[in-house]
């Protein structure tokens, strides 16, 4: 005799009309046609490029770029086109075709073909990339003057400059400069410097593309000097000691640290566990350790568990003692957590019972005590979010086989990143710290229809757009008439 098995059902869902995940039965879609010349898929490009124009992007590129032949002509317009495509989500040269759809030729003057922009990029040499660096720095200065991108003069607190590199993967052997770096993945190495102020998302103040197999500290001292010089132009009222440069142990060396100190900044750099550092840690008195609690638990991959408690202490330390001229006095701040891994080598030592993370800092202990210095140093991980943001946008690919063209692509990607962030700061507090993908989804990728009347264009955007208020604020701030949406 067969026994009927009970039928297991989940909770019954009440059917409701008009749900977003249901297609309409009353008005089914039965046909489609790409035939409307008055539609825009990226209406947010209009106010964003208005902001870029206000900051003089075209003029800066025309002034500083000296690219040869007809392929380098009209550099300002071509740089603006590439930045516009990246703001709209392009991550390859072919993607620049999105600048020519629908009503784009109406609202923008003569959009370039992707092949023209590709030929323009391949004209770059190393010297031209440095010229583009100058354009990016001055463009960032213009953005900071016209938007609260890095805060105004009234914004106090410390400015945090983070330095780190990342590998941009490439495929194939045709990419000039590609190689295997510290990740074991073939790619090119992008060195990035960011600046973060209170209540603001990071902005990129320095960038450099390097061959994939180069060491992390290569060229880092020059990058620090250039980034701090750019920051000085953004915030000329900076007081001594108000800038802190943070980096991981790959950049712990006299050239990088001394470059920051010469520019008037303090440093907070992770150190490697050398014999000198271990001796300094062993000299810390047991009563000097102060318990701390992490705001969020941190996963320890080696121990295989979540860590929420630790202890910190500090000791006076002189870095780079090999040469008398390089000796740099400061503080060695050490964080320790219990090492719960099993050890089978007999009697445990100090370094078997605890796991240590130490960093060298030149900050004044009267301004940042041990606990505060450790907390600020841990915030260096924010630069990983910038790397992820870039790789989720224009830096998803390095599109050319030529190294100089890819170097120019990186600089343009940084300009698009900063422009997008600057535009978001004009919309109120809701998107000030948003990622590029969020800003693109809410402000840039907004469909619209254009209508012409008395030689004026009006944008008709979707009714009940969730970010209508933010979009209108951006549109108003960039010297345009507020759109009349009915």
Secondary structure as UniProt FT lines:
FT   TURN            17..18
FT   TURN            20..21
FT   TURN            37..38
FT   STRAND          39..40
FT   TURN            43..44
FT   HELIX           45..54
FT   TURN            55..56
FT   HELIX           57..64
FT   HELIX           70..72
FT   HELIX           75..87
FT   TURN            88..89
FT   HELIX           94..100
FT   TURN            102..103
FT   HELIX           104..107
FT   HELIX           114..122
FT   HELIX           126..146
FT   TURN            153..154
FT   STRAND          159..169
FT   TURN            176..177
FT   STRAND          179..180
FT   TURN            182..183
FT   STRAND          186..196
FT   TURN            198..199
FT   STRAND          203..210
FT   TURN            212..213
FT   TURN            216..219
FT   HELIX           220..234
FT   TURN            236..237
FT   TURN            240..241
FT   STRAND          243..247
FT   HELIX           249..251
FT   HELIX           254..262
FT   TURN            263..264
FT   STRAND          266..270
FT   HELIX           275..282
FT   HELIX           286..288
FT   STRAND          290..300
FT   TURN            301..304
FT   STRAND          305..319
FT   HELIX           324..326
FT   STRAND          328..338
FT   HELIX           350..353
FT   STRAND          354..361
FT   TURN            365..367
FT   HELIX           370..378
FT   HELIX           379..381
FT   HELIX           382..391
FT   TURN            392..393
FT   HELIX           394..396
FT   HELIX           403..425
FT   TURN            426..427
FT   HELIX           429..431
FT   TURN            432..433
FT   HELIX           436..439
FT   HELIX           440..444
FT   STRAND          448..453
FT   TURN            454..455
FT   STRAND          456..461
FT   TURN            463..464
FT   TURN            466..467
FT   HELIX           468..477
FT   TURN            478..479
//
